[in-house]
Amino acid sequence: MADYKDPENTILIELKDGTVVIELMPDIAPAHTARMKELARAGKYDNVAFHRVIDGFMAQTGDVQHANMEVDYNPGRAGTGGSDLPDLPAEFGRIPHARGSIGAARSANPNSANSQFFINFKDNDFLNGQYTVYGQVTSGMEHVDKIARGEPPMNPDRMISVKVAADA
């Protein structure tokens, strides 16, 4: 196993081009951190498509209900679902939506985040204080940059596997 600062709070996302390493922020957003680890450990994020990828903005994924490309994939509904767990309350902190940060996707209701998240391609300060930031890509951002663009992409990329580093 590679040497991670905090393996229990490190997520490994396998993409077609390589591994993306994300350090979670349990001190800033404990509920969002716990949710991501719970879904990763249950294998819920495996094979889930990036259903909304906007060049110069962000790549969104995590719809475990409609976007699993191996089980009941529904491209028309991808991005409209979550998990069977309850929605999470917002955990707004002072961490900016910088390049490589992980933000909790949600509806217009700030307390509606569930399983979906996005990875910022660039600094998106206009999102600060509106969406929970709960992680940061520490390596592999070059792989994120190669994710197919589109809303939805014609041939979407997927998270091949998502694991907690402590379990890998």
Secondary structure, 3 states (H helix, E strand, C coil): CCCCCCHHHEEEEEECCEEEEEEECCCCCHHHHHHHHHHHHCCCCCCEECCEEECCCEEEECCCCCCECCCCCCCCCCCCCCCCCCCECCCCCCCCCCCCEEEECCCCCCCCECCCEEEECCCCHHHCCCCCEEEEEEECHHHHCCCCCECCCCCCCEECEEEEHHHC
